[in-house]
Amino acid sequence: MNYNSTRNKQKVVTAAQAIAQGISDEGGLFVPQSLPKYTMEEIKAMSGMDYRGRAKKIFADFLTDFTQEEINESVDAAYTAEKFGSENPAPVSYIENGSTKMSVLELWHGPTCAFKDMALQILPHLLTKSMKKTYSGKEAVILVATSGDTGKAALEGFKDVDGTKIMVFYPVNGVSPMQKRQMATQKGENVSVVAIEGNFDDAQTGVKKIFTNAEIKGKLSENNMLFSSANSINWGRLLPQVVYYFSAYCDMLKEGKLQPGDEINVVVPTGNFGNILASFYAMNMGLPIRKFICASNSNNVLTDFIRTGTYDKKRTFYTTISPSMDILVSSNLERLLYHLTDGDDQKVASWMEQLSASGEYTVDAAVKEKLTSCFYGGFCDDENTQKTIRDMYLNENYLCDTHTAVAINVYQQYVAETGDNTTAVIASTASPYKFAKSVLEAVSNGTLPEDEFSMVDALSATTKTPVPAPLASLKDAEVRFTQTCKVDEMPGAVLGGLSIG
Ligand SMILES: *Cc1c(COP(=O)(O)O)cnc(C)c1O
């Protein structure tokens, strides 16, 4: 199977090229030229496999330039019980007491307690194998600018993976104390973490400049190294997400929650549109999904887009209690547009040009029609997010994080509006302990403790739920990284960190 660029169909690359390169030269994203299709018989057969077995089958159909052995190695290294707490890295929990029944697909049992682990645990293995095929074994140097979650998940994924080095830059005052500690205590011989004096945009711009700095690239080349990217538009991050939608359906068949062929609705708390797009691919591969419910926080650019067909990023940016969804340009939407226009690369390129030139674009009637027939968009502000956490805890005895609460709230709006009671699978994207302050505020009445570690303990005491092991061990972990630099010192920090200055 080969891949095209969303902005130039003439560009055709292999899976390994798509993953090693990350993004196409003209700025387009790589999309599969066709999709494997599974019958309900095949899906039933998959429910007899474990998560890794399901992953191996689906990966093999997309990564046709990989050997089955390479795929097996990658999957077996990524989804271990040691890393995800059990043999099933993405289990489904059922909420069945209240008026709205929900199946919650818990994607946060990995080493950093957020769903990005599902992709970032396997990406390093796919990437090193892709580099071998395309750049004859050069060492991959991953640079990441992070506002918190992605940096830690990337560090955990790339830690001690042969043939890779990873450097993460974060804004010194722009991440939570918990996130800072998660990164500063990172283990691994091939990792480094640097705080920068600036905000997230400064970090991001600094990293982009280094990526294209000819002198630095030359130094890397002399040392048999090459820059590479782990960000969420990489096909190697999207593909692993397709697997867990099939896996959830299979588990629900096995557990008698669904009969073969039953439809489901999928509800996804959305930021960069990667997670929900993966469910769209799953539907086009044969998974019977009726509706995609796209949940946003107050940064509701996608809600408006789905309802009106106009994408308009010229609006106030809100900092919310679901920070991983604080985003105004959802990059992966470009892939959906490509598929909804049946691969009209010129149209997609022109909409993306309009977005960067004037901050908005409007899709044509045909695309708008397809969009509204399968997607529902809704949003939920901070106050209602906390109310939802509280209600779910008190009425259903289910403790959820702020992002998941946004999804649940929007799902409830959807049911109230449409009366559609199709079995709903809610993507739960983070452990409640990762956002302990907002969750504790929602479920307790007293005053909050001072620091974030005490809040974690208080949340556990109040709700009688265990603190996830990776967060519990942080308090006593050794701090390894304390370097802070100015934005213009970032190139030096990279060369120094790689010992090739
Ligand atoms: C990244 C993230 C999201 C958004 O996912 P997208 O694939 O970018 O839409 C939602 N919740 C959490 C906790 C995240 O870390």
PDBQT file of the ligand as one rigid body, heavy atoms in Angstrom, charges set to zero:
ROOT
HETATM    1  C1  LIG A 601      -3.930  15.105  22.771  1.00  0.00    +0.000 C 
HETATM    2  C2  LIG A 601      -5.120  14.925  23.656  1.00  0.00    +0.000 A 
HETATM    3  C3  LIG A 601      -6.448  15.093  23.173  1.00  0.00    +0.000 A 
HETATM    4  C4  LIG A 601      -6.742  15.506  21.757  1.00  0.00    +0.000 C 
HETATM    5  O1  LIG A 601      -6.535  14.464  20.831  1.00  0.00    +0.000 OA
HETATM    6  P1  LIG A 601      -6.424  14.784  19.260  1.00  0.00    +0.000 P 
HETATM    7  O2  LIG A 601      -6.040  13.487  18.644  1.00  0.00    +0.000 OA
HETATM    8  O3  LIG A 601      -5.343  15.816  19.138  1.00  0.00    +0.000 OA
HETATM    9  O4  LIG A 601      -7.741  15.273  18.806  1.00  0.00    +0.000 OA
HETATM   10  C5  LIG A 601      -7.488  14.866  24.057  1.00  0.00    +0.000 A 
HETATM   11  N1  LIG A 601      -7.272  14.535  25.350  1.00  0.00    +0.000 NA
HETATM   12  C6  LIG A 601      -6.019  14.365  25.849  1.00  0.00    +0.000 A 
HETATM   13  C7  LIG A 601      -5.850  14.032  27.283  1.00  0.00    +0.000 C 
HETATM   14  C8  LIG A 601      -4.898  14.549  25.027  1.00  0.00    +0.000 A 
HETATM   15  O5  LIG A 601      -3.657  14.394  25.539  1.00  0.00    +0.000 OA
ENDROOT
TORSDOF 0
